[in-house]
């Protein structure tokens, strides 16, 4: 599936959450049909090495979303506990955004 080009101006929401004792700031936007279109993750603590990893994970997930991969498929592929609790910051962010926090 070709990549969906997003409009230059789009509504976005920002949330903040704590995962493994780090505070993350996530900004995301949706397609017109409500599907998640893209998101950005930053660590609130400047200079933390996890910031680059989080940014790169969000970029890869955003590219997948824009190629039609549902966020539920991305979440299913990520590390999680048996009860569905997401282990990494990308999964935790997606769970919060999609309303399935664990």
C-alpha positions in Angstrom: 0.0 0.0 0.0 1.4 3.5 -0.9 2.1 5.9 1.9 -0.7 8.2 2.8 0.4 11.8 2.5 -0.7 13.8 5.5 -1.9 17.4 5.2 0.6 20.1 6.1 -1.7 21.5 8.7 -3.5 18.9 11.0 -4.9 18.8 14.5 -2.6 17.2 17.1 -2.9 16.2 20.7 -0.2 16.0 23.3 -0.1 13.7 26.3 2.5 13.1 29.0 3.1 9.7 30.7 5.6 8.0 32.9 7.1 4.6 31.9 9.9 2.9 33.8 10.6 6.1 35.8 11.0 8.3 32.7 8.5 10.9 31.6 7.6 10.9 28.0 5.8 13.5 25.9 3.8 12.2 23.0 2.2 14.3 20.2 -0.1 12.5 17.8 -2.6 13.1 15.0 -5.3 11.1 13.3 -6.6 10.5 9.8 -10.0 11.9 8.9 -11.5 8.4 9.6 -10.1 8.5 13.2 -7.2 6.1 12.6 -3.9 7.0 14.1 -1.8 8.7 11.5 1.5 9.6 13.2 3.1 10.3 16.5 6.2 11.7 18.1 7.8 10.7 21.4 10.2 12.7 23.4 11.7 12.1 26.8 11.1 15.0 29.1 14.6 14.8 30.5 16.9 16.6 28.1 20.0 14.6 27.1 18.6 11.2 28.2 19.9 8.5 25.8 16.4 7.0 25.6 15.2 10.1 23.8 16.8 9.1 20.5 15.5 5.5 20.7 12.0 6.7 21.5 12.0 9.2 18.6 13.2 6.6 16.2 10.6 4.0 17.3 7.9 6.6 16.8 9.1 7.5 13.4 9.1 3.8 12.3 5.7 3.3 13.7 4.4 6.4 12.0 5.7 5.2 8.6 4.0 1.9 9.2 0.7 3.6 10.1 0.9 5.7 6.9 1.3 2.5 4.9 -1.9 1.2 6.3 -0.7 -1.0 9.2 -3.3 -0.6 12.0 -2.0 0.5 15.4 -3.4 -2.8 16.9 -1.1 -4.8 14.7 1.9 -2.7 15.8 0.9 -3.2 19.4 0.5 -6.9 18.9 4.0 -7.2 17.6 5.6 -5.4 20.6 6.8 -6.9 23.8 4.1 -7.2 26.5 3.2 -9.1 29.6 0.7 -12.0 29.5 -2.0 -9.7 30.6 -1.4 -7.3 27.7 0.7 -4.7 29.7 3.0 -3.1 27.2 6.7 -3.4 28.3 8.3 -0.6 26.2 7.6 3.1 25.8 6.3 2.7 22.2 3.7 0.1 23.3 2.7 2.1 26.4 2.2 5.3 24.3 0.1 3.4 21.7 -2.0 1.9 24.5 -2.7 5.3 26.0 -3.4 6.9 22.6 -5.8 4.1 21.6 -7.5 4.0 24.9 -6.3 0.6 26.1 -3.8 1.5 28.8 -2.3 -1.4 30.7 
